[in-house]
Amino acid sequence: MNPLRQTLAFVRRRTEAISAPREWMVEVTNRCNLACPMCGRDKVAFIQRDMTMEFFRGLFDSNAPPEAIWPYGFGEPMLHPQLFEFIRFAKSRGSVVSMSTNGTLLNEPGARKLLRSGLDYLIIAFDGATPATYSQYRRGASFDGVLGRVDRFLELKREEGSRLHVTLQMIRMRLNNGEIGLFKRMWRRPGVDRIRIREDLSERHKKAGGRLRPCFFLWRGPLFIQAAGTVIPCPYYHGAEPFGDLNVQPIEEVWNSPRFSRLRQAHVDGEMSEFPVCAACPRYQPHPVIAAASFFVTTRLVRRLLPIVEEVQRRLHLTLFE
């Protein structure tokens, strides 16, 4: 059983011969049509590109198919001209497919294609409940324009009888912190399955001198595959040297490469001098018991329950996990 093997490796702090992730985060494109200040795209140098369908199909042909696919990363997935083909293909291979979008490209033709693609879960990022606030965080997008597109998308979802699970998400930041109640009232409507208030980690810093717990993502995944076919440990490594290249290597080889093993060992030892990205990681560190339990949690459960758990954390001022 893959989750059990991964859990035992994590608990025993083994750094080599780790079972490959059963979830893939596939960056179908790293292009984006907005310039959101919390994103950090402008802080690193990279070549803008789209992933090819040929490469994507090859991932499934050359590796064990994943249980879940997330076709997004450092870009807006709806900019990819073959996005719907990506989704349909992943579904044909038995994967649960989740996606996040800024909603700017949800015109009626695109909305209908998305609803008919077989997509399981959709997060629509809408970071504000007023035009003034929204324009600060979604630079390049029109509040009224995107609101109209999302409204129509929800109407189409009902018209087509789609079972797509839709989450409306707002990242809680300084300017929109007072709009949480308004945001919830704004999106309590048919077609919206969850309303998610997500914490902003872009400006969070770890306390000086605090010892890092090993990051369970390095044992569990998801595997983060960039648009070029290269692999990094997580989105925070965007712009850094890749840890492998799936154009020429299988997933198992990359996941157990010497560099990945050194990174796991660095987490076990608490010595991050070789990996400053991890040293500065803003993510909360879950309790080891919660981290171990996460290996058995499915994507379907996470997508449905995470917004509820986050709401409980926010109300009770807890930081069980991010």
matplotlib code that plots the C-alpha trace (Angstrom):
import matplotlib.pyplot as plt

x = [0.0, 1.7, 0.4, 1.6, 5.0, 5.3, 4.2, 6.6, 9.5, 8.5, 8.1, 11.4, 13.1, 14.3, 15.6, 16.0, 13.9, 10.7, 7.5, 6.6, 3.8, 0.3, -0.6, 0.9, 0.7, 1.2, 2.0, 0.4, 1.5, 3.6, 2.0, -0.4, -2.5, -2.5, 0.2, -0.9, 1.4, 1.2, 2.3, 6.0, 6.3, 8.2, 10.9, 12.3, 13.6, 12.0, 11.1, 7.3, 6.0, 3.2, 3.5, 3.0, 0.2, 2.7, 4.8, 1.7, 0.5, 4.1, 4.0, 1.1, 2.6, 6.0, 4.9, 2.3, -0.8, -1.5, -4.7, -5.0, -3.8, -3.8, -3.2, -1.9, 1.2, 2.8, 0.4, -3.3, -4.2, -7.0, -4.4, -3.4, -5.2, -5.4, -6.4, -9.7, -7.9, -5.4, -8.4, -10.2, -7.1, -6.3, -9.9, -9.7, -6.8, -8.7, -7.3, -9.3, -8.7, -8.7, -7.9, -7.6, -8.4, -8.5, -11.8, -10.9, -11.1, -14.4, -16.3, -19.3, -17.6, -14.7, -17.1, -19.2, -16.0, -14.8, -18.1, -18.1, -14.4, -15.0, -13.2, -13.9, -13.0, -12.6, -11.3, -12.1, -9.8, -11.6, -9.6, -11.9, -15.6, -15.4, -14.0, -11.4, -9.9, -10.1, -8.2, -5.3, -4.9, -6.0, -4.1, -5.1, -8.6, -12.0, -14.1, -17.4, -16.1, -14.9, -18.0, -20.2, -18.3, -18.5, -22.2, -22.8, -20.5, -22.6, -25.8, -24.4, -23.4, -27.0, -28.4, -26.2, -26.7, -23.0, -21.6, -18.4, -17.5, -16.9, -15.1, -15.0, -11.7, -10.4, -6.9, -7.2, -4.8, -4.5, -6.9, -9.6, -9.5, -12.6, -14.6, -14.8, -18.4, -19.3, -17.4, -19.4, -22.7, -21.7, -21.1, -23.8, -25.7, -26.6, -23.7, -21.1, -20.3, -17.7, -16.5, -12.9, -11.0, -7.3, -4.5, -1.9, 1.6, 3.4, 4.6, 4.8, 8.3, 9.5, 10.6, 14.3, 16.0, 13.0, 13.9, 12.2, 10.2, 10.7, 8.3, 6.0, 5.5, 9.0, 7.8, 4.2, 4.1, 2.5, 5.1, 5.5, 6.1, 7.0, 5.8, 9.2, 8.9, 11.4, 10.7, 11.0, 10.1, 7.2, 6.1, 8.4, 11.3, 10.1, 13.1, 15.6, 17.6, 15.3, 15.8, 15.2, 13.9, 11.0, 11.8, 14.7, 14.0, 11.2, 9.4, 10.8, 14.4, 13.8, 11.9, 14.8, 17.7, 20.7, 19.6, 16.1, 17.6, 20.0, 17.0, 15.2, 18.3, 18.6, 15.1, 15.8, 19.0, 17.5, 20.5, 19.2, 22.3, 22.3, 18.5, 17.7, 14.3, 13.2, 14.9, 12.7, 9.5, 6.4, 4.2, 3.0, 4.5, 1.8, 2.0, 3.9, 0.7, -1.3, 1.5, 1.6, -2.2, -2.1, -0.6, -4.0, -6.1, -7.5, -7.8, -11.6, -11.6, -9.1, -11.1, -14.3, -13.1, -10.1, -12.2, -14.2, -11.1, -9.5, -12.5, -12.4, -8.6, -9.3, -12.1, -10.2, -6.8, -5.3, -2.4, -2.8, -1.7, -1.8]
y = [0.0, 3.2, 5.5, 3.1, 2.8, 6.5, 7.1, 4.5, 6.2, 9.6, 8.4, 6.5, 9.5, 7.4, 9.7, 7.2, 4.6, 6.6, 5.6, 8.1, 10.6, 9.5, 13.1, 15.4, 19.2, 19.8, 23.3, 23.2, 26.8, 29.3, 32.3, 34.5, 37.5, 39.2, 40.8, 40.0, 41.4, 38.2, 35.9, 36.7, 36.1, 39.3, 38.2, 35.3, 34.9, 32.2, 31.4, 31.6, 28.5, 26.0, 22.3, 20.1, 17.6, 15.0, 15.4, 15.2, 11.9, 10.6, 11.1, 8.6, 6.2, 6.1, 6.2, 4.8, 7.0, 9.3, 9.2, 13.0, 15.8, 19.5, 21.2, 24.5, 26.0, 29.4, 30.5, 30.8, 27.3, 28.7, 30.4, 27.0, 26.4, 22.6, 22.8, 20.9, 18.2, 17.9, 17.5, 14.9, 12.8, 12.8, 11.8, 9.0, 7.6, 7.6, 10.7, 13.1, 16.5, 19.8, 23.3, 26.9, 29.9, 33.7, 33.7, 36.3, 33.8, 32.2, 33.5, 31.5, 29.2, 28.5, 28.0, 25.4, 23.5, 23.5, 22.2, 19.4, 18.5, 16.2, 18.4, 17.4, 20.5, 24.1, 27.0, 30.5, 33.0, 36.2, 38.2, 41.0, 41.8, 45.4, 46.8, 48.9, 46.0, 43.5, 45.8, 46.0, 42.2, 41.2, 43.7, 43.6, 42.2, 44.0, 43.4, 43.8, 41.9, 38.8, 39.0, 38.8, 35.9, 33.9, 34.7, 33.3, 30.3, 29.4, 29.8, 27.5, 25.0, 24.8, 24.7, 21.8, 19.9, 19.8, 18.1, 20.1, 21.1, 24.9, 26.8, 30.6, 31.6, 34.7, 35.0, 37.0, 40.0, 43.5, 45.3, 42.7, 41.4, 43.4, 42.1, 38.4, 38.7, 40.6, 38.0, 35.1, 36.8, 37.7, 34.0, 32.2, 31.3, 28.3, 26.7, 27.6, 24.5, 26.0, 29.4, 29.4, 32.1, 31.2, 32.7, 34.8, 33.2, 35.5, 37.8, 35.3, 34.5, 31.8, 32.7, 33.1, 30.1, 27.8, 24.2, 23.0, 19.8, 17.6, 18.7, 15.8, 17.0, 15.6, 12.1, 12.4, 14.8, 16.1, 16.0, 19.5, 19.3, 22.5, 23.6, 22.6, 19.1, 19.8, 19.0, 21.1, 20.2, 22.7, 26.0, 28.0, 26.7, 28.4, 30.0, 27.7, 24.9, 21.9, 18.6, 16.5, 16.5, 14.2, 14.7, 12.2, 10.6, 8.6, 9.9, 7.3, 8.3, 12.0, 11.5, 9.5, 11.5, 12.3, 15.9, 15.0, 12.6, 15.4, 17.7, 15.2, 14.6, 18.3, 18.4, 15.4, 17.1, 20.6, 21.9, 24.0, 25.9, 24.1, 24.8, 28.4, 28.2, 25.6, 27.6, 30.6, 28.6, 30.5, 27.4, 26.3, 23.1, 20.6, 18.4, 15.1, 13.1, 15.3, 15.1, 11.3, 11.1, 13.3, 10.4, 8.6, 11.6, 11.6, 14.6, 14.4, 14.7, 17.5, 19.6, 19.2, 19.6, 21.9, 25.1, 24.0, 23.2, 26.5, 28.4, 26.6, 27.4, 31.1, 31.4, 29.7, 31.2, 27.8, 26.8, 23.1, 23.1, 25.2]
z = [0.0, -1.2, 1.6, 4.3, 2.7, 2.4, 6.0, 7.4, 5.5, 6.8, 10.4, 10.3, 8.6, 5.7, 2.9, 0.0, -1.8, -1.2, -3.1, -5.8, -5.1, -6.1, -6.8, -9.5, -9.6, -13.4, -14.4, -17.8, -18.4, -16.4, -18.3, -16.5, -17.5, -14.2, -11.9, -8.4, -5.7, -3.5, -6.3, -6.6, -10.4, -10.8, -8.3, -10.3, -13.9, -16.0, -19.6, -20.2, -21.9, -22.2, -21.5, -24.7, -24.8, -26.1, -23.0, -20.7, -22.4, -22.1, -18.3, -18.1, -20.5, -18.8, -15.1, -12.8, -13.3, -10.4, -8.3, -8.7, -11.0, -10.4, -13.8, -12.4, -11.0, -11.5, -14.3, -15.2, -16.6, -18.8, -21.0, -22.3, -25.6, -24.9, -21.3, -21.8, -23.6, -20.7, -18.3, -20.4, -20.9, -17.2, -16.5, -19.1, -17.1, -13.9, -12.1, -10.0, -11.5, -9.5, -10.8, -9.7, -11.9, -11.5, -13.5, -16.0, -18.9, -17.9, -21.0, -22.0, -24.5, -22.1, -19.2, -21.2, -22.2, -18.6, -17.3, -19.9, -19.5, -16.6, -14.1, -10.5, -8.4, -9.3, -7.1, -8.3, -6.7, -6.1, -3.5, -2.5, -2.0, -3.3, -6.6, -4.7, -2.7, -5.6, -7.9, -5.4, -5.3, -8.8, -10.9, -14.5, -13.8, -13.7, -10.6, -12.5, -15.5, -13.6, -11.3, -14.4, -15.8, -12.6, -12.3, -15.7, -15.1, -12.0, -14.1, -16.7, -14.1, -12.9, -16.5, -17.4, -14.2, -13.7, -10.5, -10.6, -7.1, -7.0, -4.3, -4.2, -2.5, -1.0, 0.4, 3.7, 3.5, 5.1, 2.8, 2.5, 6.1, 7.0, 4.0, 5.0, 6.0, 2.9, 0.8, 2.3, 1.8, -1.8, -2.7, -0.7, -3.9, -5.9, -7.7, -5.0, -3.0, -0.6, 0.4, 1.4, 3.3, 2.9, 5.0, 3.3, 3.6, 1.3, 4.1, 6.9, 8.2, 10.6, 14.1, 14.3, 15.8, 15.4, 14.4, 11.3, 11.4, 8.3, 5.5, 4.9, 1.3, 0.6, 1.4, 0.3, -2.6, -4.7, -7.3, -8.8, -12.5, -14.3, -17.7, -19.2, -17.7, -14.9, -11.3, -8.1, -4.6, -4.3, -5.8, -3.5, -5.6, -8.7, -10.4, -8.6, -10.2, -11.0, -9.1, -12.2, -15.8, -16.7, -20.4, -19.9, -16.4, -14.9, -11.9, -9.5, -10.5, -10.0, -6.7, -5.3, -6.9, -4.8, -4.5, -3.3, -0.8, 0.4, 0.8, 2.9, 5.0, 5.5, 6.9, 9.2, 10.5, 10.7, 8.7, 5.8, 4.6, 1.3, 0.8, 1.7, 0.1, 2.7, 5.5, 4.6, 3.9, 5.3, 5.7, 9.1, 10.4, 11.4, 14.4, 13.4, 14.0, 11.7, 9.1, 9.3, 9.0, 5.8, 3.8, 4.0, 3.1, -0.4, -2.7, -2.7, 1.1, 1.2, -1.4, 0.5, 4.1, 3.9, 3.7, 6.8, 8.8, 7.8, 9.0, 12.4, 12.6, 11.8, 14.3, 17.1, 16.2, 15.7, 13.3, 13.1, 9.4, 6.3]

ax = plt.figure().add_subplot(projection="3d")
ax.plot(x, y, z, "-o")
ax.set_aspect("equal")
plt.show()
